[in-house]
């Protein structure tokens, strides 16, 4: 008997998948911000660790929960960083990233099917199939990051709103699968959506209550999720409810590949699966396109209205002359943080700067449409401030310098 290299899709699979997504993003933020490595260094280090872990996973002859899920955590980190690098370092719009990764995922599935004659995850027992499997997972994390950031930040829906949308869509997909939607299609759609869902849950738990969160902080949230992952992995290692045994009998083995007899599948022809996929993709394109157009027009109208109001208003303060409009609220938070630092209240200053991060993220969708270059100029300064104040070894001089530079930018 052979053993499948990946776990059975059970409720434990989806729980730990969401947990790994949240921990992965928290780990990336910790390296990037708290250790002040920066986005590039974080990407290089996590990329190397991911390749090493994936090599170990590929070398095994059976599914081992600890190795498999650690690889998922690392691929979630690296997949997220791929999109972040494209957006932050190369200036690639999230709309472009979404379209490119969607097309790339389609090509991965096409190559997988042409090579293996199946997309079933219930018979991943060769290295070639496993290579396609992990490549698909990597692209889904990059795509999920692009879609999640586009909706939450680019369209101004926010992390909580995005999480609720993703949860609702996953519920719809589950019902549709129960009613006959192709299992492979349903699985990968849900897999993409769990990435922004996990990010939203983590953000909700970490953010202060003033921003609608539970005020647990990134560290406590990460510990809670990591503990839950460890407990779940221990259970899976002992009870093995997710181990898929691969029969050596050719007829039984072929049954795992067939869409008519594979687990969680219903009897359906390949033509039916293709038809369902085309219909769902068209539906996603139509609904997603309508939502994007509607939200973009709304934000553009808001940005234009504020710009006209600012231009026609009586000038006199530096803030009112900013191409981004009135930034006094952000300046107040920045000044409060600087005052707390100068008073020797490091922890309070670190807490206060979270208010700036949340307020800036909430206003991003509108501000960016007023003037992208001006928005990036302020956003870069805020990134430096966040890294300095959240560093594991904060330097008061560097913190004050970063805040002073931000205040100057806000008033320019």
N, C-alpha and C positions, 0 to 999 in steps of 0.2 A: 504493500500500500504506500502511495505517495501522499504528501500533505500539501495543501494549498499554502502559498506563500503570503497570503493576505487573509484577514479575518472575515468571518461570516458577518453579514449586515444584520445586526440585531439592535435593540434599543441601546445596548451598551456601546455599540459602535458610534451612534450619533451623539450620545452624551459625551464620550471621551473626545470625539472629533471637535465639538464646540469648546470643550475645556482646553484642548491643545491649541486651538486657534487663539484663544485669549491669552494663554501663557506665552505663546510664541510672539505675539505682538508686544506684550509687556517686556519680554526679554530683549527684544530689539530696541524698545524705547530706553531700557535701562543701559544698554551698551552705548547707544547713540547719544543720550542726554546725560544720564547720571554719571557715567564714566567718561563722558565728553569725548568719545572716540570720533564722532562725526558719522555722517551717513556712509561715506565711501569706505572708511576703515571697518565699520560694522558690517558692511556688505561683504567685504573681502574675507574677514574672519569667519563669519557665519557660513559663507559659501564654501570655504575650505572644510569646516567642520561637517557641513551637510554632505559634501562629497565623500568624506571619510565614513560617515555613518551609513550613507546609502551603499557604499561598497561592502560594508559589513553585512547589511541587510541582504544584498544581492548574493553574497557568498553563502548564506545559510541555506539549508535544504528543507527547512520547514518554518512555519510561522511561530515566532517568539514574540509575545506581546510587548515586552520591554523594549526590544530593539525596534520593532515595527512602529510603535507609537512615539518613540524618541525621534525616529526618522520623520514622522509626520510633524512633530513640533518644529524640527529644523527646516523642513520643506515649507512650512507655513511662514517661518521667519524669512527665509530666502525669497520665497515667492512674493511676499509683501514688499521686501526691499527692492526687488526688481522693478515693481511699479513705482515705488517711491523715488528711486534713482531716475527713472524716466521722467517723472513729473518735476522733481525738485532740482536735479542736477542738469538734465538735458532740456527741460522746459516743454516736454511732450504733453499736450492737453490730455486730460483724462478721457475725453470723448474718443480721441485717437487710440489710446491704450485699450479702451474697451472694445473697439472694433477690431484692432489688430489681434488681441488675445482671443477674441471670439473666433476669428478666422483661423488662427493657429490651432486652437482646440479642435476645430472641425477637421483640420488637416491631420492632426494626431489620431483622431478616431478613424479617419479614412485609411490612413496607413496601417493602423492596428487591424482593421477589418480585412483589408486586402491581403495582409500578411498572414493572419491567423484564421480568417473566416468566421470570427466571432468577436464580440466585445464583452463577453461574459467575464465577470470578476470571480466566478466560482471555480475557475480552472486555471488559475495563475500558478503553473508549476514548471514553467520554463523561463530561462533568463530573458528571452526575447519578449515574452508576454509581460513579464514583470517590468522590463524596461519601458514598454509602452504604458503600463499602468502608472509608474512613477512620473513619467513625462506628462501624462494627462493630469495627474494630481498637481504637479508643479504649475502647469498652465492654469488650472482652475483656481489656485490660490492667487496667482497674479491677476486673473480676470476678476475674481471675487473682490480683491482689493480695489481694482480700478472702478468696478461698478459701485461698491460701497462708498468709496471716497467721492465719486461723482454725484451720487444721490445725497449723501450726508453733508458734504462740504461744497461741492460745485453747484448743487441746486438748492442748498440751504435747508434741507429737510432736518438735519441734525442726526446725531447718533441714535437717540431714542426712537425718533420717527422712522429712521432707516431700519432699525432692529424690528420694530413692529411690522413694517412692510414685509421684511424678509420672513418673519415668523408666519405672517398670514399667507404668503406665497407658498411656504413649505407645507402649511396645512392644506392648501388647495391642491398641491402636487400629491400629497398623501391620499387625499380623497380621490383624485383622478386616477392614481395607481390602483386603488381599491376597485374602481369602476372599469378598469381595463387599460389604463395608460401603460405603454411599454416600460418594463422594469428598468432597463438600461438607461433609457431617457430620463425616467423619474429619478433614478439614483444620482446621475451626474448633475441634473438641475438642482436637486437638494444639496448636493455636495458644494456647488458654487455658492449657494445662498447661505450656508452655515458659516462661511468666513465673515461676511459683514454682520451676521447675527451674533457670532462670538465676540467680535470687536465691540458691538453695541452693549452687550451684557457687561463686559469688562469695564467699559467706559461708565456705564450707569452705576456700577458698584464703587468705582474709584473716585468719581467726581464728588465735590462737596455738595451738601444739601442745598446751598444757595443756587446751585446750577442744576438741581433736580436729581442729584445722585445720592448715594448712600454714605458718602464721606468716609469710605474705608481706606482710600489711598491706593496707589499702584502696588506698593509692597505687600500690604495685607491682602489685597485682591489676588495677587499672584500666588501668595502662600496658600490661600484658600483653594484656588483652582489646582495648584500643584499637588496639594494634599489629596484632593478628590481624584486626580489622575492616578496617583500612586495607589490609593485604595482600590480603584477600579482595576488597575493593572494586576494587582495582587489577586483580586477575585478571579480575573480572567485566567491568570496563570495557574491557579489552583483548580478551579472548576471547569475550565476549558469549554465554555458554552459557545465559543466563536471559532472553534477549530473545524475546518472543512477537510474531510478525508477524500482523497482522490483515488477512485478505483483504478486498478491496472487493467481490468477487462476492457477491451476496445469499445464494446457496445455501451457499457456503463459510462465510460469516459466521454464518449461522444454525446451522451445525454446531458452532461454538464454544460456542453457548448451550445446545445440546441435551444433556441428561444422557446420551444414548445415544452421542454422537460426540465430546464434548469430551475433551481430553487427560486422562489418568489416570482417566477414567470407564469404566464398563462399561455395556452395554446394559441399561437398566432404565427402567421407567415412573415417572412422577411419584408414582403411588400407592405404589410400592415404596419410594421415598425417604421419603415421609411416614410409612409404616408403620415403617421402620427408625428414623426419628427418634423417633417416639413410644415404641417399645420401648426404645431407648437411654436416653431421658429418664426413663422409668419405672424402669429398672434403676439409673440414677444416683441417683434419689430414694430408692429402697428401700435400696440398699447404703450410700449416704451417710447416710441417716437412721439406719440401724442403727449405723454406725460412730460417728456423733455421739452417739447416745444411750448407747451402751456406754462411750465415752470420758468423757462428761460424768458418768455415774453413778460411774465409777471415781474421777475427780478429786474429785467431791463427797464421796465416802466418805473419801478421803485427807484432805481439808480438815476434815471433821467430826471425824475421829479425832485429828488434831493439835490441834484446838480444844479437845476434851474433855481431852486429855492436858495441855495448857497450863493449862487452868482448874483441874484437880485437882492440879497440881503445886504444890509449895511455892513461894510467891511471895517476893520479896525483891529481885530485880533488875528494872530498868526494862524490860529486853528481854522478860522472860517475861510482862509484863503487856500487851504490845502485842496489839491485836486480830488482827494478822497472825501471831502466834506468835513464835518465837525468831528474831530478826534479827541475832544477834551475828555471824554469819559475814559479813554485808554490812558491819557496823560495823567489823570487823577490816580488811577490804580498804580501806574509806574512810579509816580512821586510818592505815594503811600509806601510802596515797597522800598524805595530808596531811604525814606525817613526811618522805617523800621530797621533797616540794615545799619544806618548810622547810629541808631539807638542801641545797637547790640542785640537786636531781637531776630536772629537768623531764622529760627523755625517759623516765626510769625510772617516774616518776609517771604519765605518759601511757600507758605500757605496762601498769602495774598497774591502772589504772582499767578497762581492757578486761576484766579478770577480773571486776570488779563487774558490768559490762554483761552478760557472758555468764551469770554466776550468777543475776542478776536475771531475765533472759529465760527461763532454764531453770525458774525457780521461779514464773514468772508465772501459769501455768494454775491452780496450787493456791492461791497467795497471794490472787489476785483473787477467788476464790470464798469466802475467809474473810471479807473485808470490802473491798468495792470502793472505798469512799471513802478508807479508810486506804491501800489500795494506790496509788490515784491521787496521794495526798499525797506518798508516798515517790517514786513514779515521776516526778512533776514535778520534784522536787529532783534526782533522778539525771540527768534530761535537761539541767538547767542545768549540772551538774558536767561532763557529757560535752562540752557546747558550750564551756565555759571551758577545759578541759584540752586539747581538740583544736583549739582556735582557731589559725589561722595566725599570730596575734599575741597570744600568751597574756599575761595580766596576773596576776602572782603574787598581788596583793591580792584580785582578783576570784575567782581559783581557790580561795584559802584561805577566803574568805567563803562560797563555794558549798559547799565540803566541810564547813565548820563547820555550815552550815544543814542539810546532809544528815545529819550525825551527830546533831544535835539531834532531827531528825525520826525517825531510826531508834531513838532511845532514848526517844521519847515514848509 
